């Protein structure tokens, strides 16, 4: 099995949603068939002059985004700053569909996200 360090998302600007527990319509990343992904770092860059919040979901394979799968709720990103979140979050594929990651910001076009990971390709 090969382990590859990779940027799996972004940088991309986060969308917003109706409230802080409602995920955006589309996911940022889905684990491909036959792989396991370990999220190592989230990079959140606030592009505005006021503080914003970010909510991140880890949605298990076959499930829908819900408050029960929120990983970070209303994480504060200060004005004109970058916040690094270091973690070891395992995402897996099961039965042809993979875990998905969603994220939203309290205001549209305010925060960019980059996700760095280690991807195990299963070979």
N, C-alpha and C positions, 0 to 999 in steps of 0.2 A: 504494500500500500504506500502510495506517495502522499506526502504532506506538503502542500504548497501554500506559502504566504501569499495573500491576495487582497486587493481592494475590491470588495464585492459590490459596493454601492458608492456612487458619487465621485466627486461632490455633486450633490443635487439639492435644489431648494425644496423645502417641505411645504406641503399644502396645509390648509387648516380644515377643520370640520365643525359641526354644529356645537359640540361641547367637548370638554377634555377627555371624555370617556367614549366618544364615538370615533372609530378609526376611519381614515380616508378610504375611498373606494378601492384603490389599487395598492398592492404591496410593493415594498422596496426590493425584496429579494425572496426567492423560494429555493430551497435546497434542491439541486438537480437529482435525478434518478441515480441511485448507486453511490451517492456521496454523503458525507457528514461534514458539517461546517461548524467551526468553533469561532464565534465572534470574540475578538480580542480587544477591540477598541472602537468606540463611537467618538467621532469628532464633530462637535456642534459649534458652528460659527454664526453668531448673531451679527447681521449686517446692518442693524438699525441703531438708533440713538436711545432706545428704551428697552428695558428688560422684557424677555419673552419666555414662555414655558414650552417644553416639549414633552410629549407623551409617546412612549414606545411600547409596542405589543410584540410578544412572541406567540404566534398562533400555531398550535399543534396541527399536524397533518389531518385534514378532514374536518377541522373545526372552523368556526367563524370568529372574527374579532369580537371580543367581549371584555367587560371590565375584569373578568376572572383571569385573563391572560395578559394584563398590563404588567410590564417589567419596571418601567419608570413612569410615574404619574406626575405631571406638571413639574418636571425638572427645570429649575431656573437657569436661564442663560442670560447673563448680564449684558447690558448694552455694549455693542462694539467689542465683544470679547469672544474667545473661543474656549469651550469647555471640553476636556478630554475625559471620557468615561472608560476606564480600563476594567475589563471583566473577562470571564471565561464562560460563555454562554453557548451550550451545545445545541445545535439544530440538526435534525435527522430527517431522512427520507424514509417513507414507509408505504409499501404497496403502490409505488408509482407516483405518489404525491409527497411533497416535502413540507416541513415546517416553514412558515413564512414570517417575515418581519415587516411590521407596519410602523409608521411614525407620523405624527402631526405636530404642528406648531400652533401657538395661540393666535398667530396672525400670518396670513399668506405672504410668501416672498420675503420672509424676515430672517429665517435660519437655514443655513446649508448643513447637510449631513454627509459625512463620509464614514463608511464602515470598513474596517480592516479585519481580516479573519485568516484562519488556517483552514484549508479545505483538504479533506481526505478523499481522494478520488476512487477508492475502492478497488484499485487494480493491484 
